[in-house]
């Protein structure tokens, strides 16, 4: 099982080229229709399951509200501390990345 992102905070979970294509698929599907599904594929005798990871209000609120941070210097300080951070600014139901499960028989 592996979690990857197109906007990683940790570079160890950066999506590869194939995963970026899957993320693009989910992103377009989510924008067009909220009723999207995970999918599987078979490659080199391995079953690969892919599902999207989207943000939700509980996850966003558990960290803190960036709207509130914008009123203070907190957000600018966070950005200055970690200039590589791509996670800032997500909204509810926005695609965060993928969950991949690979099974070889």
C-alpha positions in Angstrom: 0.0 0.0 0.0 1.3 3.4 -0.9 0.0 7.0 -0.7 1.3 9.5 -3.2 0.6 13.1 -4.0 1.0 15.6 -6.8 1.5 18.3 -4.1 3.6 16.5 -1.5 4.7 17.9 1.8 7.2 15.0 2.0 9.1 14.4 -1.2 9.1 10.6 -0.5 5.4 10.5 -1.6 5.9 12.4 -4.9 3.7 10.8 -7.6 5.6 9.2 -10.5 4.6 9.8 -14.1 2.0 7.0 -14.2 0.6 8.1 -10.9 0.4 11.7 -12.2 -1.7 10.5 -15.1 -4.0 8.7 -12.7 -4.2 11.9 -10.6 -5.1 13.9 -13.7 -7.9 11.4 -14.5 -9.3 11.7 -11.0 -9.0 15.5 -11.0 -10.9 15.8 -14.2 -13.5 13.3 -13.1 -14.0 15.0 -9.8 -14.4 18.4 -11.5 -17.0 17.0 -13.9 -18.9 14.7 -11.6 -18.8 14.1 -7.9 -19.7 10.4 -8.4 -16.3 9.0 -9.3 -15.0 5.5 -8.6 -11.7 3.9 -7.8 -10.3 1.5 -10.4 -8.1 -1.5 -10.8 -5.7 -2.5 -13.6 -3.5 -5.5 -14.2 0.1 -5.0 -15.1 2.9 -7.6 -15.2 0.7 -10.2 -13.4 0.0 -7.8 -10.6 -3.4 -6.3 -9.6 -3.2 -2.6 -9.0 -5.9 -0.7 -7.1 -6.1 3.1 -7.3 -8.4 5.4 -5.3 -8.4 9.1 -4.8 -7.6 10.9 -1.5 -9.7 14.1 -1.2 -9.7 16.7 1.5 -12.7 16.9 3.8 -13.8 19.5 6.3 -12.7 17.4 9.3 -9.2 17.0 8.0 -8.9 20.7 7.1 -10.2 21.9 10.4 -8.0 19.5 12.4 -5.0 21.4 11.2 -6.4 24.9 11.3 -8.2 27.4 9.1 -6.0 29.1 6.6 -8.6 31.9 6.3 -7.9 32.7 9.9 -4.2 32.4 9.4 -4.3 34.9 6.5 -5.6 37.5 9.1 -2.3 37.0 11.0 1.3 36.5 10.1 1.0 32.7 10.8 0.5 31.7 7.2 3.4 33.8 5.9 5.6 32.4 8.6 4.6 28.8 7.7 5.4 29.4 4.1 8.8 31.0 4.9 9.7 28.1 7.1 9.0 25.5 4.4 9.2 27.0 0.9 8.8 23.6 -0.7 5.5 22.9 1.0 2.8 22.4 -1.7 0.0 21.4 0.7 -1.1 24.9 1.8 -4.5 26.1 0.5 -6.6 23.0 -0.1 -10.3 23.3 0.0 -13.0 20.7 0.8 -13.3 17.9 -1.8 -10.1 18.8 -3.5 -7.9 16.0 -4.7 -4.9 15.4 -2.4 -3.4 12.4 -4.0 -3.8 8.6 -4.5 -3.9 5.5 -2.5 -2.3 2.6 -4.4 -2.5 -1.0 -3.5 -0.5 -3.5 -5.5 -1.0 -7.3 -5.2 1.1 -9.9 -6.9 -0.1 -13.4 -6.9 
